[in-house]
Amino acid sequence: MPRAASLVMIGAVAALSSAPAALAHHSFFGRFDTSRITELEGEVVELLWRNPHVYFTVRVADADAAGTAVDWEIETSSLTVLKRMGIEQGAFKVGDRIRIAGNPPTGARNELYARHVLLPDGRELLLNVGLAPRWSSETLGDESLLMARTGDGTRPELGIFRVWSHTRAEARLFPEATDPSFDIRSYPLTEAARAALEKFDRATDNPTANCMPKGMPTIMEAPYPIEFVLEPDGNIVLKLEEYDLERRIRMSRGPPARPPAPSPLGYSVGRWEGRTLAVATSRISWPYFSQLGIPQSPNVAIVERFTPSEDGSRLDYEMTVIDSATFTKPVTLKQYWLYLPEVQLMPYQCTAR
């Protein structure tokens, strides 16, 4: 299985293709045809530089309609991803005439997922990792941070408590988050879960539309940095850049004074096993295992294991999901993060379109 070092599925048949490792999440799947590239050229008439994705509108002359102007809605990577690639908000502006290459829509709507933009001065923006220049030898878009293959091993004393960066050189936690050709029916689904999945429309039913934050376990597939912070009372906060979320991990022994109310991120209890932080999470109200339609019951239990390498350059991660209403056997997934000292969490500040 390709890239098996970064993802393992127990009880399911996984097949990862050679699709780019940085496909957009949120609303991407079901809306754009990732097998084709289309070009457009026109004037930028609107620009929204924000998370979860940067949007802009390009006015294109329709040659078949005697030059009638047609507006195309363009979507591309997130604001934080572009910033880490060195592409800032002023790269282009309203009024600029640009050329765009990207994935065309699967439906009738005039929209495109942009991967390349040719600027008026002849420079080309590479808006995703793993792209070769299409038009110009002068490009903007440095993928070195996002595609790092090794971490920094000079600070082993930090242990787990630092910022960890996901590497897009490998697959993400959920294979369907990276490879749109992955068949999520290959998970060991119960009949009820399979029936719910068949009713799910990827183009319209994505639960993260309009800045709805993900819950557990889908938030852990996010391709953004995370940070572990030790609190004075010995408990741990796991900060996630995506949606500016925080997971609180209770390290003190004994049951809580009162049962916590269910929440999308659930109730997490941790313990140390040598260098490994083992976390058990329950009381999860988020109703999805996968944002592509696999349901999740309120009785789901998730066990995670975070293990930093001895030199602190890498954090290995294993998640086991147990939910008898959804799966006929437990599902275990794996991925890892790297320590890149220059990376810090950025405000996400998701803005609904």
RODO-2510 file (C-alpha; in nm, 4 decimals, decimal comma):
residues 353
     n   res          X          Y          Z
     1     m     0,0000     0,0000     0,0000
     2     p     0,1573     0,3373    -0,0979
     3     r     0,2759     0,5573     0,1877
     4     a     0,1888     0,2858     0,4392
     5     a     0,4203     0,4380     0,6954
     6     s     0,1796     0,7246     0,7473
     7     l    -0,1579     0,5560     0,7520
     8     v    -0,2845     0,2160     0,8662
     9     m    -0,6440     0,0977     0,8659
    10     i    -0,7383    -0,2090     1,0682
    11     g    -1,0526    -0,3842     0,9516
    12     a    -1,0687    -0,1939     0,6235
    13     v    -0,9118    -0,2143     0,2815
    14     a    -0,7191     0,1090     0,2077
    15     a    -0,5769     0,2098    -0,1285
    16     l    -0,3978     0,5416    -0,1627
    17     s    -0,3387     0,6758    -0,5097
    18     s    -0,0741     0,9211    -0,6219
    19     a    -0,3166     1,2143    -0,5943
    20     p    -0,1634     1,5373    -0,4616
    21     a    -0,1228     1,5301    -0,0846
    22     a    -0,2751     1,8724    -0,0329
    23     l    -0,6227     1,8559    -0,1728
    24     a    -0,8568     2,1015    -0,0075
    25     h    -1,0918     1,9726     0,2570
    26     h    -1,4172     2,1309     0,3811
    27     s    -1,6339     2,1766     0,0695
    28     f    -1,3918     2,0407    -0,1918
    29     f    -1,5108     1,6870    -0,2549
    30     g    -1,8124     1,6499    -0,4773
    31     r    -1,7886     2,0017    -0,6231
    32     f    -1,4742     1,9932    -0,8376
    33     d    -1,3357     1,7445    -1,0883
    34     t    -0,9808     1,6752    -0,9692
    35     s    -0,8997     1,4731    -1,2810
    36     r    -0,9148     1,7775    -1,5135
    37     i    -0,7574     2,1233    -1,5399
    38     t    -0,9377     2,4169    -1,7027
    39     e    -0,8057     2,7651    -1,7812
    40     l    -0,9861     3,0976    -1,7452
    41     e    -0,8752     3,4551    -1,8049
    42     g    -1,0443     3,7703    -1,6833
    43     e    -1,0602     4,0622    -1,4423
    44     v    -1,0706     4,0198    -1,0660
    45     v    -1,3904     4,1890    -0,9449
    46     e    -1,4052     4,0573    -0,5873
    47     l    -1,1436     3,9178    -0,3481
    48     l    -1,2053     3,7553    -0,0088
    49     w    -0,8757     3,6756     0,1633
    50     r    -0,9775     3,4571     0,4588
    51     n    -1,0173     3,1077     0,6055
    52     p    -1,1338     2,8412     0,5444
    53     h    -1,0490     2,9203     0,1804
    54     v    -0,9510     3,2261    -0,0183
    55     y    -1,2244     3,3206    -0,2676
    56     f    -1,2273     3,5609    -0,5582
    57     t    -1,4524     3,6377    -0,8528
    58     v    -1,3206     3,6747    -1,2072
    59     r    -1,5223     3,8373    -1,4853
    60     v    -1,4644     3,6462    -1,8093
    61     a    -1,5722     3,7530    -2,1572
    62     d    -1,7920     3,4817    -2,3114
    63     a    -1,6819     3,4509    -2,6737
    64     d    -1,9928     3,2530    -2,7662
    65     a    -2,2198     3,5308    -2,6424
    66     a    -2,0694     3,8253    -2,8302
    67     g    -1,8405     3,9215    -2,5468
    68     t    -2,1001     3,9068    -2,2703
    69     a    -1,9255     3,9069    -1,9322
    70     v    -1,9666     3,5977    -1,7144
    71     d    -1,8579     3,5893    -1,3505
    72     w    -1,6717     3,2832    -1,2242
    73     e    -1,6357     3,2094    -0,8524
    74     i    -1,2851     3,0928    -0,7734
    75     e    -1,1835     2,9007    -0,4611
    76     t    -0,8326     2,8024    -0,3538
    77     s    -0,6216     2,7088    -0,0509
    78     s    -0,6736     2,8488     0,2970
    79     l    -0,5316     3,1800     0,4098
    80     t    -0,2909     3,0173     0,6566
    81     v    -0,1628     2,7683     0,3976
    82     l    -0,0942     3,0467     0,1488
    83     k     0,0873     3,2523     0,4125
    84     r     0,3121     2,9576     0,4966
    85     m     0,3890     2,9329     0,1270
    86     g     0,4915     3,2994     0,1214
    87     i     0,1847     3,4182    -0,0708
    88     e     0,0399     3,7275     0,0937
    89     q    -0,2856     3,9135     0,0422
    90     g    -0,1329     4,1742    -0,1880
    91     a    -0,0202     3,9176    -0,4456
    92     f    -0,3071     4,0336    -0,6670
    93     k    -0,5951     4,2741    -0,6253
    94     v    -0,9355     4,3766    -0,7584
    95     g    -0,8964     4,5156    -1,1089
    96     d    -0,6058     4,2887    -1,2054
    97     r    -0,6387     4,0803    -1,5200
    98     i    -0,5176     3,7280    -1,4446
    99     r    -0,5113     3,3807    -1,5941
   100     i    -0,6197     3,0848    -1,3795
   101     a    -0,5766     2,7093    -1,4140
   102     g    -0,7678     2,4760    -1,1851
   103     n    -1,0208     2,2019    -1,1343
   104     p    -1,3553     2,2638    -1,3084
   105     p    -1,6934     2,2125    -1,1387
   106     t    -1,8801     1,8847    -1,1437
   107     g    -2,2088     2,0750    -1,1689
   108     a    -2,3456     2,3650    -1,3714
   109     r    -2,2257     2,6426    -1,1416
   110     n    -1,9553     2,8764    -1,2752
   111     e    -1,6849     2,7925    -1,0220
   112     l    -1,3267     2,6684    -1,0260
   113     y    -1,0743     2,5428    -0,7716
   114     a    -0,7579     2,7380    -0,8580
   115     r    -0,4130     2,5818    -0,8517
   116     h    -0,2197     2,8296    -1,0710
   117     v    -0,2608     3,2051    -1,1205
   118     l    -0,0627     3,4052    -1,3777
   119     l    -0,0223     3,7613    -1,2514
   120     p    -0,0151     4,0760    -1,4688
   121     d     0,3635     4,1103    -1,4175
   122     g     0,4276     3,7597    -1,5540
   123     r     0,4872     3,5839    -1,2230
   124     e     0,2942     3,2657    -1,1484
   125     l     0,1359     3,1759    -0,8158
   126     l     0,1528     2,8066    -0,7243
   127     l    -0,1421     2,7765    -0,4863
   128     n    -0,0910     2,4156    -0,3733
   129     v     0,2059     2,1954    -0,2970
   130     g     0,3442     1,9530    -0,5509
   131     l     0,2770     2,1752    -0,8532
   132     a     0,5111     2,2408    -1,1443
   133     p     0,5030     2,5865    -1,3085
   134     r     0,2522     2,6054    -1,5912
   135     w     0,3346     2,9353    -1,7631
   136     s     0,6280     3,1137    -1,6035
   137     s     0,9792     3,0432    -1,4763
   138     e     0,9264     3,3085    -1,2069
   139     t     0,6969     3,1702    -0,9403
   140     l     0,5628     3,2454    -0,5934
   141     g     0,4729     2,9605    -0,3617
   142     d     0,7368     2,8012    -0,1384
   143     e     0,6240     2,4542    -0,0299
   144     s     0,9287     2,3704     0,1854
   145     l     0,7492     2,4042     0,5210
   146     l     0,4384     2,2171     0,4121
   147     m     0,6315     1,9362     0,2425
   148     a     0,9048     1,8878     0,5047
   149     r     1,0213     1,5283     0,5422
   150     t     1,2354     1,5615     0,8547
   151     g     1,1934     1,7570     1,1747
   152     d     1,4376     1,9427     1,4002
   153     g     1,5964     1,7205     1,6631
   154     t     1,7849     1,9831     1,8632
   155     r     1,5285     2,0297     2,1446
   156     p     1,4557     1,6847     2,2931
   157     e     1,3976     1,8411     2,6365
   158     l     1,0670     1,9900     2,5167
   159     g     0,9109     1,6464     2,4914
   160     i     0,5575     1,6669     2,3595
   161     f     0,5088     2,0309     2,4626
   162     r     0,5729     2,2284     2,1418
   163     v     0,4119     2,3115     1,8075
   164     w     0,3897     2,0142     1,5714
   165     s     0,3483     2,0522     1,1959
   166     h     0,1660     1,8132     0,9690
   167     t     0,3708     1,7154     0,6679
   168     r     0,1894     1,7015     0,3370
   169     a     0,4641     1,4832     0,1977
   170     e     0,2636     1,1952     0,3452
   171     a    -0,1053     1,1057     0,3603
   172     r    -0,3284     1,2553     0,6282
   173     l    -0,4998     1,0586     0,9022
   174     f    -0,8112     0,9834     0,6990
   175     p    -0,7264     0,8581     0,3482
   176     e    -1,0352     1,0218     0,1987
   177     a    -0,9056     1,3621     0,3148
   178     t    -0,6128     1,3261     0,0755
   179     d    -0,7336     1,1036    -0,2041
   180     p    -1,0814     1,1706    -0,3487
   181     s    -1,0680     0,8341    -0,5285
   182     f    -1,0512     0,6453    -0,1980
   183     d    -1,3664     0,4359    -0,1447
   184     i    -1,4830     0,5078     0,2100
   185     r    -1,7170     0,2085     0,1853
   186     s    -1,4058    -0,0017     0,2440
   187     y    -1,4264     0,0819     0,6144
   188     p    -1,5837    -0,2075     0,8143
   189     l    -1,9270    -0,0464     0,8232
   190     t    -2,2419    -0,1819     0,9802
   191     e    -2,5488    -0,2047     0,7578
   192     a    -2,7008     0,1008     0,9268
   193     a    -2,3840     0,3066     0,8694
   194     r    -2,3616     0,1905     0,5089
   195     a    -2,7227     0,2967     0,4490
   196     a    -2,6562     0,6421     0,5997
   197     l    -2,3472     0,6799     0,3827
   198     e    -2,5410     0,6013     0,0658
   199     k    -2,7814     0,8871     0,1435
   200     f    -2,5013     1,1408     0,1979
   201     d    -2,4512     1,3978    -0,0802
   202     r    -2,0888     1,5165    -0,0783
   203     a    -2,1720     1,8322    -0,2697
   204     t    -2,4420     1,9558    -0,0294
   205     d    -2,4184     1,7678     0,3024
   206     n    -2,0606     1,8419     0,4127
   207     p    -2,0921     1,9122     0,7875
   208     t    -1,8074     2,1657     0,7909
   209     a    -1,9698     2,4082     0,5480
   210     n    -2,0050     2,7692     0,6638
   211     c    -1,7328     2,7410     0,9264
   212     m    -1,8970     2,4693     1,1333
   213     p    -1,6031     2,3405     1,3446
   214     k    -1,5276     1,9707     1,3255
   215     g    -1,5558     1,7490     1,6295
   216     m    -1,3732     1,4321     1,7253
   217     p    -1,2330     1,2391     1,5508
   218     t    -1,2424     1,4344     1,2217
   219     i    -1,0691     1,7429     1,3663
   220     m    -0,7511     1,5378     1,4069
   221     e    -0,7111     1,4999     1,0286
   222     a    -0,6680     1,8742     0,9847
   223     p    -0,3537     1,9626     0,7834
   224     y    -0,2660     2,2469     1,0210
   225     p    -0,0251     2,2680     1,3167
   226     i    -0,1152     2,1607     1,6689
   227     e     0,0406     2,2518     2,0036
   228     f     0,0509     2,0778     2,3419
   229     v     0,0564     2,3096     2,6438
   230     l     0,1071     2,1955     3,0050
   231     e    -0,1137     2,3813     3,2509
   232     p    -0,0072     2,4613     3,6112
   233     d    -0,2467     2,1994     3,7498
   234     g    -0,0846     1,9252     3,5412
   235     n    -0,3652     1,9012     3,2874
   236     i    -0,2891     1,9434     2,9178
   237     v    -0,4404     2,1638     2,6482
   238     l    -0,4123     2,0505     2,2885
   239     k    -0,4456     2,3605     2,0711
   240     l    -0,5546     2,3107     1,7115
   241     e    -0,4992     2,5878     1,4605
   242     e    -0,8041     2,4886     1,2567
   243     y    -1,1070     2,6771     1,3937
   244     d    -0,8880     2,8015     1,6854
   245     l    -1,0053     2,5008     1,8869
   246     e    -0,8727     2,3668     2,2175
   247     r    -0,9018     2,0128     2,3490
   248     r    -0,8599     1,9840     2,7247
   249     i    -0,7044     1,6598     2,8481
   250     r    -0,7659     1,5815     3,2131
   251     m    -0,4601     1,4178     3,3699
   252     s    -0,5721     1,4034     3,7338
   253     r    -0,6897     1,0678     3,8660
   254     g    -1,0403     0,9891     3,9831
   255     p    -1,3777     1,0650     3,8257
   256     p    -1,4952     1,4241     3,7765
   257     a    -1,7240     1,5796     4,0365
   258     r    -2,0104     1,5601     3,7871
   259     p    -2,0396     1,3876     3,4480
   260     p    -1,9420     1,6359     3,1759
   261     a    -2,2019     1,7257     2,9159
   262     p    -2,1430     1,5744     2,5695
   263     s    -1,9644     1,8079     2,3293
   264     p    -1,8229     1,7889     1,9747
   265     l    -1,4695     1,7398     2,1094
   266     g    -1,5827     1,5091     2,3884
   267     y    -1,4346     1,4488     2,7321
   268     s    -1,0682     1,3452     2,7293
   269     v    -0,8681     1,1749     3,0047
   270     g    -0,4949     1,1199     2,9647
   271     r    -0,2131     0,9237     3,1231
   272     w     0,1581     0,8915     3,0601
   273     e     0,3069     0,5645     2,9360
   274     g     0,6737     0,6566     2,9304
   275     r     0,7070     0,9228     2,6572
   276     t     0,3637     0,8343     2,5170
   277     l     0,0573     1,0390     2,6049
   278     a    -0,2416     0,8042     2,5939
   279     v    -0,5808     0,9774     2,5745
   280     a    -0,9274     0,8212     2,6066
   281     t    -1,2167     1,0344     2,4783
   282     s    -1,5883     0,9737     2,5226
   283     r    -1,9111     1,1758     2,5484
   284     i    -1,8745     1,3016     2,1919
   285     s    -2,1764     1,4771     2,0386
   286     w    -2,0237     1,5217     1,6907
   287     p    -2,2326     1,2884     1,4701
   288     y    -1,9727     1,2128     1,1998
   289     f    -1,6731     0,9833     1,1848
   290     s    -1,5902     1,1220     0,8413
   291     q    -1,6930     1,4546     0,6946
   292     l    -1,7778     1,2585     0,3796
   293     g    -2,0758     1,0903     0,5371
   294     i    -1,9833     0,8032     0,7701
   295     p    -2,1998     0,8567     1,0812
   296     q    -2,0957     0,8242     1,4435
   297     s    -2,3044     0,7280     1,7461
   298     p    -2,3048     0,9001     2,0890
   299     n    -2,1472     0,5836     2,2330
   300     v    -1,8265     0,6156     2,0311
   301     a    -1,5021     0,5750     2,2274
   302     i    -1,1668     0,6952     2,0946
   303     v    -0,8215     0,6017     2,2221
   304     e    -0,5226     0,8066     2,1037
   305     r    -0,1495     0,7616     2,1539
   306     f     0,0933     1,0516     2,0960
   307     t     0,4596     0,9450     2,1029
   308     p     0,7432     1,1933     2,0434
   309     s     1,0725     1,0583     1,9126
   310     e     1,3689     1,0616     2,1498
   311     d     1,5202     1,3652     1,9788
   312     g     1,1843     1,5479     1,9569
   313     s     1,1869     1,5761     1,5777
   314     r     0,8715     1,3724     1,5176
   315     l     0,5401     1,2958     1,6884
   316     d     0,3819     0,9627     1,5981
   317     y     0,0057     0,9367     1,6349
   318     e    -0,2318     0,6422     1,6555
   319     m    -0,6092     0,6649     1,6914
   320     t    -0,8446     0,3727     1,7520
   321     v    -1,2179     0,4352     1,7106
   322     i    -1,4646     0,1928     1,8701
   323     d    -1,8286     0,2385     1,7749
   324     s    -2,0406    -0,0762     1,7384
   325     a    -2,3229     0,1226     1,5758
   326     t    -2,0899     0,2297     1,2942
   327     f    -1,8137    -0,0316     1,2640
   328     t    -1,8143    -0,4094     1,2851
   329     k    -1,4650    -0,3910     1,4392
   330     p    -1,2404    -0,1142     1,5751
   331     v    -1,0716     0,1115     1,3194
   332     t    -0,7137     0,2244     1,3807
   333     l    -0,5543     0,5116     1,1881
   334     k    -0,2012     0,6521     1,2027
   335     q    -0,0110     0,9617     1,0978
   336     y     0,2684     1,1833     1,2295
   337     w     0,3709     1,5457     1,2759
   338     l     0,7168     1,7073     1,2632
   339     y     0,8844     1,9699     1,4801
   340     l     0,9667     2,2743     1,2670
   341     p     1,0768     2,5532     1,5061
   342     e     0,9850     2,8339     1,2638
   343     v     0,6184     2,7273     1,2606
   344     q     0,3796     2,8750     1,5158
   345     l     0,0024     2,8566     1,5322
   346     m    -0,1750     3,1328     1,3391
   347     p    -0,5226     3,2704     1,4163
   348     y    -0,7671     3,0790     1,1994
   349     q    -1,0694     3,3057     1,2387
   350     c    -1,2935     3,1147     1,0001
   351     t    -1,5393     3,3392     0,8144
   352     a    -1,8505     3,1912     0,6538
   353     r    -1,9021     3,2883     0,2941
***
